[in-house]
Amino acid sequence: MSVFTDPLSPNYARLTGGFYLLIAVSGGFSIAYVPSQLFVAGDPAASIAATLSRMPLLHLGLSAELALMVFEVMASTMLFLMFRMVNPTLALAALLARLLMVAVMTSMLFFYAGFLNLADPAGALSSFSAAQRADLAGLMLDMHHAGVWIWQVFFTLHLLLLGWLVHLSGRFPKVIGLGLMIGAAGYLVDSITGFAGTAPGGWTLLRNTLLVIVSLSEIGFAFWLLIAGQKPSARALPQPA
């Protein structure tokens, strides 16, 4: 496990990049693909029917989401150790913001559990009519969506801080740091419009543009870590004994 002992080494950065890519793959599957296949916006009865007919897909998605939490904890910790010598205050704030995001994402799984219980005709509320259970299942999904808007606020803060640390460090291309900082606002815009229930003219285009920027920047950062590692920087202070 010697690879974990030197946060400034290229191999440490490559391992961090590996976790970052695992986050992208597991998150893309569990957060984007699976819900798109099972949940029908505004139609909880259809969502229940689709879920009951494809339970293995939902279970696979939940497993991937739990794995995502593990990858997040590892990547968050390693990023903190990589950048704490650039600015310990900003590095710690970035760590806490990302871990708060993970905590919200984890709590959201309880709403999936509630949805599954309501979807099961023999579940805890089997005495309720199908329409009543569908309405309550829709509420569980709505609360899950609200959780997404909440964790995106913490993720916005994390990306702003991470981008600034990348920019300051001198160990990575500054354009990646700028992309993280600029594109991070896309998550905040999405949360604001989500809670507001509407997107004023031009906001959708702004959100999508920013999300493309931040996604490319995150993927670029992950591949840079994985392939190039990190180079030494004069900004990095010597490690404490």
N, C-alpha and C positions, 0 to 999 in steps of 0.2 A: 504493500500500500504506500510505497515511497512517493508515488506520483502526487499524493495529497499533501506532501510536506513543504513544497516550494510553490507558493502562489504566483511567483513571477517567472516560473519556468515555462518554456513552450509546451511541454507535455501537459502541464496543469491546464493551460489555456485550451489545448486540444480536447481534453476530457470535458471541460466546461462547455465547449462547442458541441460535443457529442450529446450532452444532456439537453442543450438548447434545441438541437434538431429533434431529439426524442419528444420534447415538449411540442414542437411544431407538428409532428406526425400524429401523436396521440391526441393533441388538442383539435387538430383539423378533423380527425375522425369522430371523436366523442362530442365535440361542441358544435361542429358545423354539419358533418355528413349525417350522423345518426338522427338528430332532430329533424333534418330536412326530409328524411325518409318516413318518419313516424308521426310527426305532429302537424296537423292541419290548422293553420291560423284561423281563429274565430269559429272553429268547429270541433269542440271537445269530443263529441260522439264519434266523429270520423277518426280523431286521434286515438281514442280507445280501441276502435276496431282495428286500426292499422297496427297498434302496439300488440294487441292480443294475437294477431296473425303473424307477427314477426318478433316474438319474444327473444329468440336467440340473438337477434341484432341489438336489441336494447341491452341485454345482459353483457354483450361484447362491448357496447358503448360505455356502460357503467364501469366495466373492468378497465377500459382504456382511460377513463376519467380518474379512477383511483390511482392508476400508474402515473398519470399526469401530475397528481399532487406530489408523489414521491420525487419525480424528476424536477419539479419546481423547487422543492426544498433543497435538493442538492445543488441545482444551478444557482439559486438565490444565495446560498451560503458561499459558494465558490466565487461568485461575482463580487460579493462583499470583500472576501479576502484578497482578491485580485486588485481591487481599487481602494482599499482602506488607506494605502500609503500615498494615494493621490490626494484624497481629502477624506479623513475618517468620518467627519460629520455627515457629508453628503452620501458616503458609502453606506453608513448605518441607516440613514433615512431611506435610501433606496431599498435596502434589505427589508426594513420594517414595512414599507409600502407594498412590496411584493408579497410578503408573508401575510399581510392583511388581506390582500387579494385572494391568496390561497385559502385563507380561513373562510372568506365569504363563499368561494366556489365550493368548498367542502360542505358548508351548511346548506347549500342549495340542493344537495343530494337528498336531503330529507323531504323536499317537495316532490322529487321523483318518487320517493318511497310512498308518499301520500297519494300520488297519482296512480301508482301501481295498485295500491290497496283499493282505491275507488274503481279502477278498471276491472278488477276481479269480481265477477258476479257473486262469488262466495266469500268475499272479503268481509271486513269488520262492519261495513254498512250495507250488508246484503238486504236488510229490511227496507232500504230506500228504493225508490223506483229508479229505473234506468236513466230517466231524464234528470232526476235529482243528483244521482251519482255523476252524471256527465257534467252538470253545472259545477259541482264541487271539484271535479277533476280539472275543469277549465280554470278554476281559481288557483289550483296548485300550479298549473303551467304559467299562469299570469304572474304568480309570486316568484316562480323560477326566473321568468324574464326580468322581473324587477331586480333580482339578485345579479343578473348580468350587468345591468346598468350601474349597480353599486360597485361591483368589483372593477369595472372599467375606470371608475374615478381613481381608485388606488393605482391601477396599472398606468394611467396617464402620468401620475406623479412619479412612479418608478421609472418610466421611460424618459421623462424629462431629466431626472437626476442621472440615470445611466448614460444618456446621451452626453450630458455635460462632463461626466467623468471620462468617457471615451475621448471626448474632444480635448480635455485637459491632459490626459495621460501621456500623449506622445507615442503610445505603443500601437495605435491603430489608425487607419485613415480617418481624418477629421470629418470627411463627408458622411461617414457612418454615424458619427455622433450628431451631426447636424440633422440628418434624416430622422434619427430617433426623436430628437427634440421637437422638430417641426411636425412630424407625422403623428406624434403622441396625441395631439389635440383632436385627432379623428375619433378616438375613443370617447373623449369628453363630449364632443359634439353629438355622438351617437347616444350617449347617456342623457344629455339634455333634451334632445328631441324625443327620446323614448319616454321619459317622465312627462314631458309636455303633451305627448300623444299626437304631435303633429310636427312636420318639418317645414318651416317657412321656405319660400322660394329661394333656390340656390343653396340651401343648407345640405340637401342630399348630395349634390355634386361636390360641395366642399368636403363633406364627411368622407365620401368615397375616395376622393383624391388624396386626402390626408392618410386614410387607411392603406391605400396602395403604397404611399411613400414609407410609412412606418413598417409595413409588412416586408417590403423589399430591403429596408434597412436592417430589420431583425434577422432576416434570412442571410443577408450579406454578412452581418456580424457573426452569425453562427458558423458560416462556411469559412470566414476569415480565421476565426478561432480554431476551427477543426483542421484547416489546411496549413495556414501560415503560423499559427500559434500567436506569440506576442514577442515584440522586440523590446530590449531594455530601454529605459527612458531615464533621463536625468531627473525627471520630476518624481520618480519613485524613490522614496526614502529608504534607507537601509532597514532591514527587518530587525525588530527588537530581539535581544538575546534570549 
